[in-house]
């Protein structure tokens, strides 16, 4: 969605759920054209943006049927030259002449969206003292765990910060009920903490806009990339687990001067805001222009 929006487009979204056995085997084993195109029909698009393992074979089937410019976001797990462009984080180690390597992930954070939500939520955040810190907490994933002990240790660190900072805290759908209970019990009554309860409009963009620094758990490339788009100091909170791929990502972000590990303190430093989405959109525009297809400016 972030790439389409950066192109000034409102995409027609197709959520692909392949039937068995292809849900297990895609995209590594071929599937019949009829099965790949199930639920998809003309008029065909001029541009296809695909993400996710199960969407690869349907996207390539539409490409064969239509000649549409076809872009894969993230490693498609097939030869990259089957697409017109592959946009993949460098830590995926996807290589090819048509591969655009990014430092982080595509996302929907823009200056305009931040400004809109900052104004929208300003009355609810006005009582928080400066400096303000956005605290973006994820949770359990395939390779990470946010256990109760880690949540309690983090809450204790945040309570100390709340004596001198305003904290804007949001949890994730992946935050376990047990970790959520600990965080709410320890932080919920502090006057310098706003902890979103998950109801109503999501204040995520407002939190990024209103903060002077960001804390974010290590389990999500997307959350860290979104935080890094602000140019504000991004402190990464350790959880448990990880992988070689995540290690490569975190090392690259530290080496680029974007992130630092969170040790209980808030530091200040400067870096150029991460803008991989705009860079990817510019490449797609160039490819479309080579086909004499012009997009409106976003």
MARLO-234244 format. One record per residue (C-alpha): residue in one letter; residue number from 1; y, z negated, x negated. Coordinates in nm, 2 decimals, m for minus. Layout:
<rs>
a/NUM/Y/Z/X $
...
</rs>
This chain:
<rs>
x/1/0.00/0.00/0.00 $
x/2/0.24/m0.08/m0.28 $
x/3/0.21/0.26/m0.44 $
x/4/0.25/0.44/m0.10 $
x/5/0.56/0.23/m0.02 $
x/6/0.71/0.30/m0.37 $
x/7/0.67/0.67/m0.28 $
x/8/0.87/0.62/0.04 $
x/9/0.56/0.69/0.25 $
x/10/0.41/0.51/0.55 $
x/11/0.04/0.58/0.49 $
x/12/m0.24/0.64/0.74 $
x/13/m0.48/0.36/0.64 $
x/14/m0.85/0.41/0.66 $
x/15/m1.06/0.11/0.58 $
x/16/m1.40/0.24/0.46 $
x/17/m1.72/0.05/0.53 $
x/18/m2.02/0.27/0.43 $
x/19/m2.35/0.24/0.61 $
x/20/m2.66/0.14/0.42 $
x/21/m2.79/0.23/0.17 $
x/22/m2.46/0.37/0.04 $
x/23/m2.28/0.04/0.08 $
x/24/m2.51/m0.08/m0.19 $
x/25/m2.52/0.23/m0.41 $
x/26/m2.17/0.39/m0.39 $
x/27/m2.02/0.54/m0.59 $
x/28/m2.31/0.55/m0.84 $
x/29/m2.54/0.76/m0.63 $
x/30/m2.44/1.07/m0.43 $
x/31/m2.43/1.08/m0.05 $
x/32/m2.44/1.37/0.19 $
x/33/m2.10/1.53/0.27 $
x/34/m2.15/1.45/0.64 $
x/35/m2.20/1.08/0.57 $
x/36/m1.91/1.07/0.33 $
x/37/m1.67/1.22/0.59 $
x/38/m1.79/1.01/0.88 $
x/39/m1.49/0.89/1.08 $
x/40/m1.26/1.12/0.88 $
x/41/m1.14/1.45/1.02 $
x/42/m0.86/1.71/0.99 $
x/43/m0.57/1.75/0.97 $
x/44/m0.63/1.66/0.61 $
x/45/m0.36/1.48/0.40 $
x/46/m0.16/1.62/0.11 $
x/47/m0.21/1.30/m0.08 $
x/48/m0.50/1.05/m0.10 $
x/49/m0.47/0.71/m0.26 $
x/50/m0.80/0.53/m0.28 $
x/51/m0.89/0.19/m0.40 $
x/52/m1.23/0.01/m0.39 $
x/53/m1.58/0.12/m0.47 $
x/54/m1.68/0.22/m0.12 $
x/55/m1.38/0.45/m0.08 $
x/56/m1.45/0.67/m0.38 $
x/57/m1.71/0.91/m0.24 $
x/58/m1.52/0.96/0.10 $
x/59/m1.20/1.03/m0.09 $
x/60/m1.37/1.29/m0.31 $
x/61/m1.53/1.45/m0.01 $
x/62/m1.18/1.49/0.15 $
x/63/m1.05/1.62/m0.18 $
x/64/m1.32/1.89/m0.18 $
x/65/m1.25/1.98/0.19 $
x/66/m0.87/1.99/0.16 $
x/67/m0.76/2.02/m0.20 $
x/68/m0.54/1.71/m0.15 $
x/69/m0.39/1.54/m0.46 $
x/70/m0.62/1.25/m0.50 $
x/71/m0.53/0.92/m0.68 $
x/72/m0.76/0.63/m0.76 $
x/73/m0.61/0.29/m0.80 $
x/74/m0.83/0.08/m1.03 $
x/75/m1.14/0.20/m1.21 $
x/76/m1.33/0.43/m0.97 $
x/77/m1.66/0.38/m1.16 $
x/78/m1.71/0.76/m1.17 $
x/79/m1.57/1.01/m1.42 $
x/80/m1.19/0.99/m1.40 $
x/81/m1.15/1.37/m1.42 $
x/82/m1.30/1.39/m1.07 $
x/83/m0.96/1.26/m0.96 $
x/84/m0.61/1.41/m1.02 $
x/85/m0.49/1.07/m1.14 $
x/86/m0.65/0.73/m1.21 $
x/87/m0.42/0.43/m1.23 $
x/88/m0.60/0.14/m1.38 $
x/89/m0.51/m0.18/m1.56 $
x/90/m0.56/m0.16/m1.93 $
x/91/m0.80/m0.45/m1.92 $
x/92/m1.04/m0.23/m1.71 $
x/93/m1.08/m0.01/m2.02 $
x/94/m1.08/0.31/m1.82 $
x/95/m1.02/0.61/m2.04 $
x/96/m0.93/0.98/m1.98 $
x/97/m0.66/1.23/m2.01 $
x/98/m0.56/1.17/m1.65 $
x/99/m0.57/0.79/m1.67 $
x/100/m0.24/0.59/m1.64 $
x/101/m0.30/0.25/m1.79 $
x/102/m0.09/m0.04/m1.65 $
x/103/m0.04/m0.39/m1.77 $
x/104/m0.09/m0.54/m1.43 $
x/105/m0.18/m0.44/m1.07 $
x/106/0.00/m0.24/m0.81 $
x/107/0.19/m0.45/m0.56 $
x/108/0.45/m0.45/m0.28 $
x/109/0.72/m0.67/m0.44 $
x/110/1.06/m0.49/m0.45 $
x/111/1.41/m0.62/m0.49 $
x/112/1.49/m0.52/m0.13 $
x/113/1.20/m0.71/0.01 $
x/114/1.28/m1.02/m0.20 $
x/115/1.64/m1.01/m0.08 $
x/116/1.55/m0.98/0.28 $
x/117/1.30/m1.27/0.28 $
x/118/1.53/m1.48/0.07 $
x/119/1.80/m1.46/0.34 $
x/120/1.54/m1.51/0.62 $
x/121/1.40/m1.83/0.48 $
x/122/1.71/m1.97/0.32 $
x/123/1.77/m2.23/0.59 $
x/124/1.42/m2.37/0.54 $
x/125/1.46/m2.41/0.17 $
x/126/1.83/m2.52/0.15 $
x/127/1.74/m2.89/0.10 $
x/128/1.54/m2.82/m0.22 $
x/129/1.72/m2.91/m0.54 $
x/130/1.75/m2.67/m0.83 $
x/131/1.59/m2.57/m1.05 $
x/132/1.32/m2.44/m0.81 $
x/133/0.97/m2.35/m0.90 $
x/134/0.74/m2.13/m0.69 $
x/135/0.38/m2.25/m0.71 $
x/136/0.13/m1.98/m0.61 $
x/137/m0.22/m2.13/m0.58 $
x/138/m0.53/m1.91/m0.53 $
x/139/m0.88/m2.04/m0.52 $
x/140/m1.24/m1.94/m0.55 $
x/141/m1.35/m1.59/m0.65 $
x/142/m1.64/m1.42/m0.80 $
x/143/m1.57/m1.56/m1.14 $
x/144/m1.33/m1.85/m1.08 $
x/145/m1.34/m2.18/m0.91 $
x/146/m1.06/m2.42/m0.80 $
x/147/m1.25/m2.74/m0.78 $
x/148/m1.13/m3.06/m0.63 $
x/149/m1.08/m3.23/m0.97 $
x/150/m0.87/m2.93/m1.09 $
x/151/m0.66/m2.94/m0.77 $
x/152/m0.60/m3.31/m0.81 $
x/153/m0.49/m3.27/m1.17 $
x/154/m0.26/m2.99/m1.07 $
x/155/m0.12/m3.20/m0.78 $
x/156/m0.05/m3.49/m1.02 $
x/157/0.14/m3.25/m1.26 $
x/158/0.34/m3.11/m0.97 $
x/159/0.43/m3.45/m0.85 $
x/160/0.59/m3.52/m1.19 $
x/161/0.78/m3.19/m1.17 $
x/162/0.90/m3.27/m0.82 $
x/163/1.11/m3.55/m0.95 $
x/164/1.34/m3.30/m1.13 $
x/165/1.26/m2.97/m0.95 $
x/166/1.23/m2.83/m0.60 $
x/167/0.88/m2.69/m0.55 $
x/168/0.79/m2.41/m0.31 $
x/169/0.41/m2.42/m0.28 $
x/170/0.18/m2.17/m0.11 $
x/171/m0.20/m2.16/m0.09 $
x/172/m0.44/m1.88/m0.05 $
x/173/m0.71/m1.79/0.20 $
x/174/m0.94/m1.84/m0.10 $
x/175/m0.83/m2.20/m0.15 $
x/176/m1.12/m2.42/m0.04 $
x/177/m1.08/m2.67/0.24 $
x/178/m1.15/m2.95/m0.01 $
x/179/m0.89/m2.84/m0.26 $
x/180/m0.64/m2.78/0.03 $
x/181/m0.69/m3.13/0.16 $
x/182/m0.62/m3.28/m0.19 $
x/183/m0.31/m3.07/m0.24 $
x/184/m0.17/m3.15/0.10 $
x/185/m0.25/m3.52/0.07 $
x/186/m0.08/m3.56/m0.26 $
x/187/0.22/m3.32/m0.22 $
x/188/0.28/m3.30/0.15 $
x/189/0.52/m3.60/0.19 $
x/190/0.74/m3.54/m0.12 $
x/191/1.10/m3.45/m0.01 $
x/192/1.13/m3.20/m0.30 $
x/193/0.82/m3.01/m0.20 $
x/194/0.78/m2.74/0.07 $
x/195/0.41/m2.66/0.12 $
x/196/0.35/m2.37/0.36 $
x/197/0.10/m2.47/0.63 $
x/198/m0.03/m2.12/0.67 $
x/199/0.13/m2.08/1.01 $
x/200/0.40/m1.83/1.11 $
x/201/0.56/m1.58/0.87 $
x/202/0.44/m1.59/0.51 $
x/203/0.72/m1.71/0.28 $
x/204/0.56/m1.56/m0.04 $
x/205/0.84/m1.31/m0.11 $
x/206/1.10/m1.57/m0.03 $
x/207/0.94/m1.82/m0.27 $
x/208/0.95/m1.56/m0.55 $
x/209/1.32/m1.48/m0.47 $
x/210/1.44/m1.84/m0.44 $
x/211/1.26/m1.97/m0.75 $
x/212/1.39/m2.00/m1.11 $
x/213/1.03/m2.00/m1.25 $
x/214/0.68/m1.94/m1.12 $
x/215/0.35/m2.12/m1.15 $
x/216/0.04/m1.92/m1.05 $
x/217/m0.33/m1.98/m1.09 $
x/218/m0.52/m1.76/m1.33 $
x/219/m0.77/m1.62/m1.08 $
x/220/m0.57/m1.33/m0.95 $
x/221/m0.43/m1.03/m1.14 $
x/222/m0.24/m0.93/m0.83 $
x/223/m0.06/m1.26/m0.79 $
x/224/0.03/m1.28/m1.15 $
x/225/0.15/m0.92/m1.15 $
x/226/0.37/m0.99/m0.84 $
x/227/0.52/m1.29/m1.01 $
x/228/0.59/m1.09/m1.32 $
x/229/0.78/m0.83/m1.13 $
x/230/1.06/m1.08/m1.09 $
x/231/1.14/m1.12/m1.46 $
x/232/1.12/m1.50/m1.42 $
x/233/0.91/m1.72/m1.64 $
x/234/0.55/m1.71/m1.52 $
x/235/0.33/m2.01/m1.61 $
x/236/m0.04/m1.96/m1.57 $
x/237/m0.24/m2.25/m1.43 $
x/238/m0.60/m2.28/m1.57 $
x/239/m0.88/m2.33/m1.32 $
x/240/m1.25/m2.29/m1.41 $
x/241/m1.45/m1.99/m1.49 $
x/242/m1.33/m1.64/m1.60 $
x/243/m1.46/m1.32/m1.75 $
x/244/m1.40/m1.10/m2.05 $
x/245/m1.19/m0.87/m1.83 $
x/246/m0.97/m1.16/m1.72 $
x/247/m0.95/m1.28/m2.08 $
x/248/m0.82/m0.93/m2.18 $
x/249/m0.56/m0.93/m1.90 $
x/250/m0.43/m1.28/m1.98 $
x/251/m0.41/m1.20/m2.35 $
x/252/m0.22/m0.88/m2.29 $
x/253/0.03/m1.06/m2.06 $
x/254/0.09/m1.34/m2.32 $
x/255/0.12/m1.09/m2.60 $
x/256/0.38/m0.90/m2.39 $
x/257/0.58/m1.21/m2.35 $
x/258/0.54/m1.22/m1.98 $
x/259/0.33/m1.53/m1.92 $
x/260/0.26/m1.86/m2.09 $
x/261/m0.01/m2.13/m2.01 $
x/262/0.11/m2.41/m1.79 $
x/263/0.09/m2.75/m1.96 $
x/264/0.29/m2.96/m1.71 $
x/265/0.63/m2.84/m1.83 $
x/266/0.86/m2.57/m1.71 $
x/267/0.99/m2.35/m1.99 $
x/268/1.25/m2.07/m1.99 $
x/269/1.21/m1.73/m2.15 $
x/270/1.31/m1.37/m2.08 $
x/271/1.12/m1.04/m2.05 $
x/272/1.16/m0.71/m1.88 $
x/273/1.03/m0.74/m1.52 $
x/274/0.69/m0.58/m1.49 $
x/275/0.73/m0.26/m1.29 $
x/276/0.40/m0.08/m1.31 $
x/277/0.42/0.03/m0.95 $
x/278/0.74/0.23/m1.00 $
x/279/0.60/0.39/m1.32 $
x/280/0.29/0.50/m1.13 $
x/281/0.49/0.63/m0.84 $
x/282/0.69/0.84/m1.08 $
x/283/0.37/1.00/m1.22 $
x/284/0.25/1.08/m0.86 $
x/285/0.59/1.24/m0.78 $
x/286/0.56/1.46/m1.09 $
x/287/0.21/1.57/m0.99 $
x/288/0.32/1.65/m0.64 $
x/289/0.63/1.84/m0.76 $
x/290/0.40/2.05/m0.97 $
x/291/0.24/2.16/m0.64 $
x/292/0.59/2.23/m0.50 $
x/293/0.56/1.92/m0.27 $
x/294/0.86/1.70/m0.27 $
x/295/0.87/1.34/m0.14 $
x/296/1.17/1.16/0.00 $
x/297/1.32/0.91/m0.23 $
x/298/1.20/0.56/m0.16 $
</rs>
